[in-house]
Amino acid sequence: MNRGDLRLVVAILGTAVLSSIITVVVYARSTAAPTTPAATSADPRIEALETQLRALEAQLAERQAEASARPAVAPAPDPDPCDEVACVLNNYEAACCAAFKKPHVAADALDRQMISAGVATVKTHIQACGERSTAKGMVKVGVKVAPDGSVAAVSIKESPDDKLGRCVAKAMASATFAATQYGGSFSYPFVF
């Protein structure tokens, strides 16, 4: 709340208090027993109350004039639309949210989905190996993947034919996987 708002609240509260006092005094006047002008002026309590009433009425009129002369208080501007909570709730869509977006952290190791996606990048090359070979059966390769997702090593664990095994191993060596913290190793069977 700014200083102008605080002044307005004080003026409104002061006006309310003054109005209450005036109401009490006016009510007291209207319910009092009729007196003669000489009796009224002789009673110092009544004179004091009337003096206070006139002063309060003057203060009330002054404050009402101040309040009506004061320009309307503009609503507070909307808070910064680019705060972290707004960015999270809006899935970091605004350009200003880049400062709040957490960097992508790679998984610790390869999981089943990452392995399937990486093998899919060379699947057509591996199928071509099987089409060029007359050997049928399973070729099982052991693959070691570096943290950056590149294939560090491929070994043939099982193959019905050396040429088919070398072809599959060469194709797997060109596969790319998602980057991880530690890389990983796995065995993968291909049936031809």
Steps between C-alpha positions, in 0.01 A plus 500: 500500500654831402493825695211647292285195571576527871395866507175414326424225753573736790275768348217250453534368856517856639188590305320196639596588858394862456170392349435277800572780745277741310221241498528457877494876562207557264311213662572644843366838387184352357421292809587768757222687671419830332677787661478869466779687324601656829527158665699358209761768509522477877598131495874483426489130412257559216703794375814284502324220312365744240847648453645152454218416260571805284873417500429139403261607226768733364761220510259263328429750223874561459583129476218434256631782282853352517375155411298622201792716377746210521545315169380142486765250600603290204504126562841353565666369186497127446796326652781402269345243262834329477562345836608143559158377612327644191766346278461156658121516474524601132763237415770766441322629185592869538843610377578654839464155663832379361669638811289272721512183290717233653758345268425150379689250709593179324388171649754307701511201264335359192151363545294266278341787303836666433645169377201437270521853360874469438466161328221645284752749353688210334219249452491534120878439477469188716209370290716554192770281660247218537377541141856473363579189705385146433552410867193485721482513877570740782781755517552628853724802550635664813497880479680751722363856477696808609334773711463723192285230331759378251587132477836437668529128418307213340576132548341200327374260767321255273460466122417222252750656256812717556422729205141561620628566854761753378239676286259533796785615729606765246142626471462514881825697527333787310192510727433807713338495841375764742769658715516372858709569809692173483423338166421132515540149359249252370461189283256505211379206293408522130322206342543441124 
